[in-house]
Amino acid sequence: MSIQQIIKTPEDCSESELEVFEKLIFEGCEVSTEGLKQRIYKAEKLIFIKDNNCVAVGALKNPNSSYKASVFGKSNALGQSLYKYELGWLYVTESARGKGYSNLLMKAILESLSESTCFATTREDNTPMHHLFRKFGFSRLGKAYKSTNGDYSLILYGKS
């Protein structure tokens, strides 16, 4: 089987695809699980990378205005109105890391963006993600800020 990129709206996903997406996000342990299923359904696009099984997921999310204001406020970044979507829930399964799937995932996400803009957050200590964002034209915005999900700081990136 060849590698597949699947880009769908949540409404176009089967129940089993949504379950796989949610399961992989849980594996990543990076997001609050409270209300996750509802947030997944509100996403603009869900992206799946399959190589026999699903090895990577990501999404273009439709952030609500209070969340976006909070992220930009905590980071002291300007221009929140410039960013339409949030790139999030990027996850590559542990057994699939180091094989280029994150690059395929980012390419699929950027194709989905078309001419739109997005922002994303990542842990301050996640050097591979910082590299990936810079490689695909994202710029760091503002300063690092404390996460509400754990004892670590986050960095905001934007792509316009």
Contacts in CASP RR format, 6 or more apart in sequence:
PFRMAT RR
TARGET T0000
AUTHOR 0000-0000-0000
METHOD contacts of the structure
MODEL  1
MSIQQIIKTPEDCSESELEVFEKLIFEGCEVSTEGLKQRIYKAEKLIFIK
DNNCVAVGALKNPNSSYKASVFGKSNALGQSLYKYELGWLYVTESARGKG
YSNLLMKAILESLSESTCFATTREDNTPMHHLFRKFGFSRLGKAYKSTNG
DYSLILYGKS
1 50 0 8 1.000
1 51 0 8 1.000
1 52 0 8 1.000
3 49 0 8 1.000
3 50 0 8 1.000
3 51 0 8 1.000
3 104 0 8 1.000
4 48 0 8 1.000
4 49 0 8 1.000
4 50 0 8 1.000
4 51 0 8 1.000
5 47 0 8 1.000
5 48 0 8 1.000
5 49 0 8 1.000
5 104 0 8 1.000
5 107 0 8 1.000
5 108 0 8 1.000
6 17 0 8 1.000
6 47 0 8 1.000
6 48 0 8 1.000
6 49 0 8 1.000
6 50 0 8 1.000
7 45 0 8 1.000
7 46 0 8 1.000
7 47 0 8 1.000
7 48 0 8 1.000
7 108 0 8 1.000
7 111 0 8 1.000
7 112 0 8 1.000
8 17 0 8 1.000
8 45 0 8 1.000
8 46 0 8 1.000
8 48 0 8 1.000
9 43 0 8 1.000
9 44 0 8 1.000
9 45 0 8 1.000
9 46 0 8 1.000
10 18 0 8 1.000
10 40 0 8 1.000
10 41 0 8 1.000
10 42 0 8 1.000
10 43 0 8 1.000
10 46 0 8 1.000
11 41 0 8 1.000
13 21 0 8 1.000
13 46 0 8 1.000
17 46 0 8 1.000
17 48 0 8 1.000
18 37 0 8 1.000
18 40 0 8 1.000
20 48 0 8 1.000
20 54 0 8 1.000
20 57 0 8 1.000
21 40 0 8 1.000
21 46 0 8 1.000
21 48 0 8 1.000
21 54 0 8 1.000
21 57 0 8 1.000
21 89 0 8 1.000
22 36 0 8 1.000
22 37 0 8 1.000
22 40 0 8 1.000
24 54 0 8 1.000
24 56 0 8 1.000
24 57 0 8 1.000
24 91 0 8 1.000
24 93 0 8 1.000
25 31 0 8 1.000
25 36 0 8 1.000
25 40 0 8 1.000
25 57 0 8 1.000
25 89 0 8 1.000
25 91 0 8 1.000
26 33 0 8 1.000
26 36 0 8 1.000
27 91 0 8 1.000
27 93 0 8 1.000
27 94 0 8 1.000
28 91 0 8 1.000
30 91 0 8 1.000
30 123 0 8 1.000
30 149 0 8 1.000
31 89 0 8 1.000
31 149 0 8 1.000
32 148 0 8 1.000
32 149 0 8 1.000
39 61 0 8 1.000
40 46 0 8 1.000
40 59 0 8 1.000
40 89 0 8 1.000
42 61 0 8 1.000
42 62 0 8 1.000
43 59 0 8 1.000
43 60 0 8 1.000
43 61 0 8 1.000
43 62 0 8 1.000
44 59 0 8 1.000
44 60 0 8 1.000
44 61 0 8 1.000
44 62 0 8 1.000
44 85 0 8 1.000
44 112 0 8 1.000
45 59 0 8 1.000
45 60 0 8 1.000
45 109 0 8 1.000
45 112 0 8 1.000
46 57 0 8 1.000
46 58 0 8 1.000
46 59 0 8 1.000
47 57 0 8 1.000
47 58 0 8 1.000
47 59 0 8 1.000
47 60 0 8 1.000
47 105 0 8 1.000
47 108 0 8 1.000
47 109 0 8 1.000
47 112 0 8 1.000
48 54 0 8 1.000
48 56 0 8 1.000
48 57 0 8 1.000
48 58 0 8 1.000
49 55 0 8 1.000
49 56 0 8 1.000
49 57 0 8 1.000
49 92 0 8 1.000
49 101 0 8 1.000
49 104 0 8 1.000
49 105 0 8 1.000
49 108 0 8 1.000
51 96 0 8 1.000
51 101 0 8 1.000
54 93 0 8 1.000
55 92 0 8 1.000
55 93 0 8 1.000
55 95 0 8 1.000
55 96 0 8 1.000
55 101 0 8 1.000
56 90 0 8 1.000
56 91 0 8 1.000
56 92 0 8 1.000
56 93 0 8 1.000
56 96 0 8 1.000
56 101 0 8 1.000
56 102 0 8 1.000
56 104 0 8 1.000
56 105 0 8 1.000
57 89 0 8 1.000
57 90 0 8 1.000
57 91 0 8 1.000
57 105 0 8 1.000
58 87 0 8 1.000
58 88 0 8 1.000
58 89 0 8 1.000
58 90 0 8 1.000
58 91 0 8 1.000
58 105 0 8 1.000
58 109 0 8 1.000
59 87 0 8 1.000
59 88 0 8 1.000
59 89 0 8 1.000
60 85 0 8 1.000
60 86 0 8 1.000
60 87 0 8 1.000
60 88 0 8 1.000
60 109 0 8 1.000
60 112 0 8 1.000
60 113 0 8 1.000
60 118 0 8 1.000
61 85 0 8 1.000
61 86 0 8 1.000
61 87 0 8 1.000
61 88 0 8 1.000
61 89 0 8 1.000
62 85 0 8 1.000
62 86 0 8 1.000
63 71 0 8 1.000
63 85 0 8 1.000
63 86 0 8 1.000
68 80 0 8 1.000
68 83 0 8 1.000
68 86 0 8 1.000
68 119 0 8 1.000
69 80 0 8 1.000
71 80 0 8 1.000
71 119 0 8 1.000
71 121 0 8 1.000
71 156 0 8 1.000
72 78 0 8 1.000
72 79 0 8 1.000
72 80 0 8 1.000
72 119 0 8 1.000
72 141 0 8 1.000
72 156 0 8 1.000
73 80 0 8 1.000
74 145 0 8 1.000
74 146 0 8 1.000
75 141 0 8 1.000
75 142 0 8 1.000
75 143 0 8 1.000
75 144 0 8 1.000
75 145 0 8 1.000
75 154 0 8 1.000
75 155 0 8 1.000
75 156 0 8 1.000
76 142 0 8 1.000
76 143 0 8 1.000
77 141 0 8 1.000
77 142 0 8 1.000
77 156 0 8 1.000
78 141 0 8 1.000
80 119 0 8 1.000
82 117 0 8 1.000
82 160 0 8 1.000
83 117 0 8 1.000
83 118 0 8 1.000
83 119 0 8 1.000
83 158 0 8 1.000
83 160 0 8 1.000
84 116 0 8 1.000
84 117 0 8 1.000
84 118 0 8 1.000
85 113 0 8 1.000
85 116 0 8 1.000
85 117 0 8 1.000
85 118 0 8 1.000
85 119 0 8 1.000
86 118 0 8 1.000
86 119 0 8 1.000
86 120 0 8 1.000
87 109 0 8 1.000
87 118 0 8 1.000
87 119 0 8 1.000
87 120 0 8 1.000
87 159 0 8 1.000
88 120 0 8 1.000
90 102 0 8 1.000
90 105 0 8 1.000
90 120 0 8 1.000
90 129 0 8 1.000
92 98 0 8 1.000
92 101 0 8 1.000
92 102 0 8 1.000
92 105 0 8 1.000
102 128 0 8 1.000
102 132 0 8 1.000
103 132 0 8 1.000
103 135 0 8 1.000
106 132 0 8 1.000
106 135 0 8 1.000
106 136 0 8 1.000
107 136 0 8 1.000
110 136 0 8 1.000
110 159 0 8 1.000
113 159 0 8 1.000
117 158 0 8 1.000
117 159 0 8 1.000
117 160 0 8 1.000
118 158 0 8 1.000
118 159 0 8 1.000
119 141 0 8 1.000
119 156 0 8 1.000
119 157 0 8 1.000
119 158 0 8 1.000
119 159 0 8 1.000
120 133 0 8 1.000
120 138 0 8 1.000
120 156 0 8 1.000
120 157 0 8 1.000
120 158 0 8 1.000
120 159 0 8 1.000
121 154 0 8 1.000
121 155 0 8 1.000
121 156 0 8 1.000
121 157 0 8 1.000
122 129 0 8 1.000
122 130 0 8 1.000
122 133 0 8 1.000
122 154 0 8 1.000
122 155 0 8 1.000
122 157 0 8 1.000
123 129 0 8 1.000
123 147 0 8 1.000
123 152 0 8 1.000
123 153 0 8 1.000
123 154 0 8 1.000
123 155 0 8 1.000
124 144 0 8 1.000
124 152 0 8 1.000
124 153 0 8 1.000
124 154 0 8 1.000
124 155 0 8 1.000
125 152 0 8 1.000
130 140 0 8 1.000
130 155 0 8 1.000
133 157 0 8 1.000
133 158 0 8 1.000
136 159 0 8 1.000
137 159 0 8 1.000
138 157 0 8 1.000
138 158 0 8 1.000
138 159 0 8 1.000
139 157 0 8 1.000
139 158 0 8 1.000
139 159 0 8 1.000
140 155 0 8 1.000
140 156 0 8 1.000
140 157 0 8 1.000
141 156 0 8 1.000
141 157 0 8 1.000
141 158 0 8 1.000
142 156 0 8 1.000
144 153 0 8 1.000
144 154 0 8 1.000
144 155 0 8 1.000
145 153 0 8 1.000
145 154 0 8 1.000
145 156 0 8 1.000
146 152 0 8 1.000
146 153 0 8 1.000
146 154 0 8 1.000
147 153 0 8 1.000
147 154 0 8 1.000
END
